[in-house]
Amino acid sequence: PAFGRQLDVLNGSLVCTKIETRVELDLDVSRQRGFAPLRLDRWLAEGAPATTATGLYELYGVVQHLGRSPFSGHYVASCWHEASGAWWHFNDSTVNRMSDTQLGDVLTGGSYVLFLDRVDS
């Protein structure tokens, strides 16, 4: 989710709410990381220069916020490890290899920061 911030002009206070819009990537077992690439160029304004020839990016890490509000909760991460060819889940001192059946747990409503690699071809 994103954390939306608004300034209440009348009261001079900052209002912060948790936005739980889920980013979804299609599962694609033919790709090493298990997810279809994300096309970022579709969000560029008309006439904006493309950042890459393909505009494609692959997911390699996700930070998730677990909790009901932006003021409390817990952060965990799921990261792709190239050497082992697997996704790993990090929760404080606990690290677990994720099975292929757990790929749907990489992106959740609590996904907060996505880490992407540019696909050059």
VOGU-3710 file (C-alpha; in Angstrom, 3 decimals, decimal comma):
1> pafgrqldvl> 0,000/0,000/0,000  0,968/3,579/-0,247  0,731/5,952/2,667  -1,364/8,905/1,598  -0,610/12,212/3,273  -2,851/15,267/3,258  -2,490/18,641/4,888  -5,717/19,795/6,507  -5,460/23,501/5,716  -8,199/24,583/8,111
11> ngslvctkie> -6,751/22,768/11,119  -3,082/22,714/10,068  -2,789/18,982/10,741  -1,247/16,197/8,695  -3,576/13,292/7,978  -1,956/9,983/7,055  -3,902/6,934/5,875  -2,873/3,540/4,548  -3,910/2,900/0,940  -4,205/-0,828/0,220
21> trveldldvs> -4,278/-0,829/-3,576  -2,704/-4,074/-4,702  -0,156/-4,148/-7,510  -0,645/-7,322/-9,498  1,751/-9,133/-11,791  0,753/-12,184/-13,752  2,482/-15,403/-12,759  4,614/-16,698/-15,628  6,319/-20,014/-14,901  8,297/-19,762/-18,160
31> rqrgfaplrl> 10,313/-16,882/-16,634  13,035/-17,617/-14,075  11,543/-15,410/-11,342  8,015/-16,675/-11,966  6,395/-13,324/-12,827  5,582/-11,610/-16,104  7,526/-8,367/-16,593  5,908/-5,070/-15,691  5,434/-2,550/-18,540  6,201/0,861/-17,046
41> drwlaegapa> 5,988/2,740/-20,334  2,197/2,502/-20,261  2,175/5,048/-17,411  4,321/7,607/-19,252  2,613/10,734/-20,532  2,062/10,979/-24,266  5,243/12,251/-25,917  7,449/11,425/-22,902  10,741/9,772/-23,864  10,848/6,063/-23,087
51> ttatglyely> 13,379/5,122/-20,418  14,316/1,855/-22,136  13,814/0,328/-25,548  11,372/-2,207/-24,119  9,903/-0,419/-21,107  9,920/-3,800/-19,324  10,990/-4,386/-15,731  11,211/-7,581/-13,680  10,422/-7,826/-9,998  13,260/-8,884/-7,691
61> gvvqhlgrsp> 12,167/-7,664/-4,262  9,175/-6,505/-2,252  8,924/-4,845/1,155  5,565/-5,432/2,827  3,916/-3,545/5,652  1,793/-5,709/7,930  -0,579/-3,682/10,048  -3,777/-1,678/9,943  -2,342/1,822/10,035  0,758/3,636/8,805
71> fsghyvascw> 1,667/4,347/12,431  1,985/0,760/13,582  2,800/-2,632/12,150  5,705/-4,727/10,994  7,814/-4,865/7,840  8,849/-8,072/6,060  10,463/-8,663/2,668  10,473/-11,170/-0,159  13,548/-11,155/-2,404  14,747/-13,051/-5,444
81> heasgawwhf> 18,151/-14,706/-4,928  19,870/-15,281/-8,254  22,402/-17,861/-7,006  19,748/-20,161/-5,532  17,179/-19,427/-8,244  14,503/-18,904/-5,609  12,420/-16,336/-3,763  13,206/-15,920/-0,045  11,003/-14,448/2,693  12,650/-12,354/5,429
91> ndstvnrmsd> 10,886/-11,750/8,741  13,270/-10,466/11,417  15,662/-13,325/12,181  13,631/-15,886/10,215  14,504/-16,499/6,556  12,627/-19,101/4,519  12,891/-20,260/0,931  9,539/-19,794/-0,787  8,075/-22,646/-2,810  6,630/-22,129/-6,287
101> tqlgdvltgg> 3,158/-22,426/-4,784  3,901/-19,413/-2,549  4,673/-16,985/-5,408  1,228/-15,453/-4,979  2,364/-14,336/-1,501  5,189/-12,162/-2,895  2,790/-9,342/-3,854  0,023/-8,644/-1,361  -2,201/-5,756/-0,328  0,596/-4,906/2,082
111> syvlfldrvd> 3,265/-4,542/-0,626  4,902/-1,205/0,078  8,107/-0,951/-1,974  8,819/-2,885/-5,188  12,357/-3,411/-6,501  12,615/-3,845/-10,268  15,364/-4,760/-12,787  15,263/-3,293/-16,280  14,900/-5,901/-19,039  17,232/-4,875/-21,851
121> s> 15,833/-7,080/-24,577
//
